[in-house]
Amino acid sequence: MASSLKRKWLGLIFISLAVSLIIVDSTIVNVAIPSIVDDLKASSTQVQWIQESYTLVFAAFLLVFGVLADRFGRRRLLLLGVSIFAIASILAALSQSGNLLIGSRILQGIGGAMVLPATLSIINATFRGKERAVAFAVWGSTIGGMSALGPLLGGWLTTAYSWRWAFGINVPLGIIIVVGTVIVVDESRDTASSRRIDGAGAFLTVLASVTLVFGLIEGRNYGWWLVHNSLTAGAWTWPLKLSPVPVAFAISVLSASLFILWGRARAHRGASTMLDFSLFSIPSFRNGNIAAMIVSLGEFGIILSLPIWLQNVLGFSALQTGLLLLPLAVGSFAASGFAGAFGNKVAAVTIVRVGIGLEIAGVAMLGFLISSTTPWTLLVPALFIYGIGVGLATAQLTGVVLKDVPQPKSGQASGTQSTARQIGSALGIAILGTVLFTTATVQLGNSLKEANVPAATREKIVTEVVESSGAAIRGLQNDPATQSSAEAARTAFSNGTKYSAFFAAGFLTLGLVATLSLNGDSSRTNPSRGVDSDDVRDTAHQS
């Protein structure tokens, strides 16, 4: 018994390391982006795709792999995902162009999409009652802490070695995780189900996600309604005057609608579906997913803007940027531990609401503080408050979403809630990235026009600054003839980052409102039975 208990908690360590691997990669790259732009000459659109391709593929395949984990084995899918992720990291580290790096990030997203729902399913299937609250707290602490420690690690590797090591570090970590998981993590699966995978449903979810994010990112490039720049692929050119962006949005809406209709029709026939629509009859699952998606939209979008602003406007190095973001890590990790310790004494949804409220306060403070001359000391308290909010909200919101889900459906449920979060993250990066670059484009163009800069020169400066994500500001500053343009560019990028922060605070506020529909007693014991409701379900399942 003692040996089994020890093995279970050792397994949680390696499960948390696996989560660390995929979470840290989504933040470690943020700090490395300016160096990647310099080395690979990546455009601002490629910068968004370097971030977005990983998150988008991650979100698109979570449902698929959540089902596959239940069907074919959660540990098996975890091991496969970590292996694919490590191989993709090698390819990313060796990339010689922006497009090759984007392709490697897509492969990383596939591996990551295997890992996350598998870890949640293993925790949901392994731990019960109060142990589950502690396990989710550890899992959430890992996400909160590694999300913020990623920039520090990335900054150190980029400054001391190369941005390529921001990907290379994943390989030894992946080997450790694979070996540890094989030794101490038991296999589990849903033995009651043998139905076929819903391939059409999987295709529709991927199509809906890809076209939605494509439209959000590429709108400023190809035009939001009429064609601004032509979409080309080899010798083929987009043939319509109507931009491909509204077409992409229409396809996304149509695909999502067909997915729902198709899924309901298959469920009515008793066939398998990518999404178990019966899960949405559980109030905590339905309302928690809505809240999680909106909160993630506000949480992770701002992480794209801050490192670009800190390095290309304020002139920090990658390592200095990572150090400046460290208060976020400290606040997040400490708050996650607090949430775990009090998760059985205070309603989980109360902790979630307090956390989101602190996130709003921290991000709004950043919005008011950001300028081209902001001293770093003013940023530390705002980042710390924001970190505390992330730590309080992350793990507890996950627990709220999954608490009433039957164990045999844990893989599909965890895949669904992870998908909701990742779709929110993808939308956040797309929307807030578009806010950043669009604001910088418009404001820099207006400033140069007011300074009577000739139209041709003005267009060249705006294109160079925006397409380099602000990296060109340094060159403008070094040339006496363009120093005034450099100051205008710093102001424009600062305002873009400021507005991104305010948008993030707005989305977080909507997320806070969404939590009002959650049950305030979600973490309490069932008083009529006198036992934890998880244990009731477990007993029924075992019998």
ZIHU-V447324 format. One record per backbone hydrogen bond with DSSP energy under -1.0 kcal/mol. CO is the residue of the C=O (numbers start at 1). NH is the residue of the N-H. Records with the same first field share a line. If there is no record, write none. Layout:
# ZIHU-V447324
CO=NH ; NH
This chain:
# ZIHU-V447324
1=5
2=6
3=7
4=8
5=9
6=10
7=11
8=12
9=13
10=14
11=15
12=16
13=17
14=18
15=19
16=20
17=21
18=22
19=23
20=24
24=28
29=33
32=36
33=37
34=38
35=39
36=40
37=41
43=47
44=48
45=49
46=50
47=51
48=52
49=53
51=55
52=56
53=57
54=58
55=59
56=60
57=61
61=65
62=66
63=67
64=68
65=69
66=70
67=71
68=72
69=73
70=190
73=77
74=78
75=79
76=80
77=81
78=82
79=83
80=84
81=85
82=86
83=87
84=88
85=89
86=90
87=91
88=92
89=93
90=94
92=95
97=101
98=102
99=103
100=104
101=105
102=106
103=107
104=108
105=109
106=110
107=111
108=112
109=113
111=115
112=116
115=119
116=120
117=121
118=122
119=123
120=124
121=125
122=126
123=127
128=131
129=133
130=134
131=135
132=136
133=137
134=138
135=139
136=140
137=141
138=142
139=143
140=144
141=145
142=146
143=147
145=149
146=150
149=153
150=154
151=155
152=156
153=157
154=158
155=159
156=160
157=161 ; 162
162=165
163=166
164=167 ; 168
165=169
167=170
168=171
169=173
170=174
171=175
172=176
173=177
174=178
175=179
176=180
177=181
178=182
179=183
180=184
181=185
188=74
189=191
190=193
197=199
198=202
199=203
200=204
201=205
202=206
203=207
204=208
205=209
206=210
207=211
208=212
209=213
210=214
211=215
212=216
213=217
214=218
215=219
218=222
219=223
222=228
225=243
231=238
233=236
236=233
241=227
244=248
245=249
246=250
247=251
248=252
249=253
250=254
251=255
252=256
253=257
254=258
255=259
256=260
257=261
258=262
259=263
260=264
261=265
262=266
263=267
264=268
265=269
266=271
275=277
276=279
277=280
278=281
279=282
282=286
283=287
284=288
285=289
286=290
287=291
288=292
289=293
290=294
291=295
292=296
293=297
294=298
295=299
296=300
301=304
302=306
305=309
306=310
307=311
308=312
309=313 ; 314
310=316
317=321
318=322
319=323
320=324
321=325
323=326
325=329
326=330
327=331
328=332
329=333
330=334
331=335
332=336
333=337
334=338
335=339
336=340
337=341
338=342
342=345 ; 346
347=351
348=352
349=353
350=354
351=355
352=356
353=357
354=358
355=359
356=360
357=361
358=362
359=363
360=364
361=365
362=366
363=367
364=368
365=369
366=370
375=378
376=379 ; 380
379=383
380=384
381=385
382=386
383=387
384=388
385=389
386=390
387=391
388=392
389=393
390=394
393=397
394=398
395=399
396=400
397=401
398=402
399=403
402=405
406=409
407=410
409=413
410=414
411=415
412=416
413=417
414=418
415=419
416=420
417=421
418=422
419=423
420=424
421=425
422=426
423=427
424=428
425=429
426=430
427=431
428=432
429=433
430=434
431=435
432=436
433=437
434=438
435=439
436=440
437=441
438=442
439=443
440=444
441=445
442=446
443=447
444=448
445=449
446=450
447=451
448=453
449=452
454=458
455=459
456=460
457=461
458=462
459=463
460=464
461=465
462=466
463=467
464=468
465=470
466=469
468=471
470=473
472=476
473=477
474=478
479=482
482=486
483=487
484=488
485=489
486=490
487=491
488=492
489=493
490=494
491=495
492=496
493=497
494=498
495=499
496=500
497=501
498=502
499=503
500=504
501=505
502=506
503=507
504=508
505=509
506=510
507=511
508=512
509=513
510=514
511=515
513=516
514=517
515=518
519=522
521=524
526=530
531=526
532=536
533=537
534=538
535=539
536=540
537=541
538=542
539=543
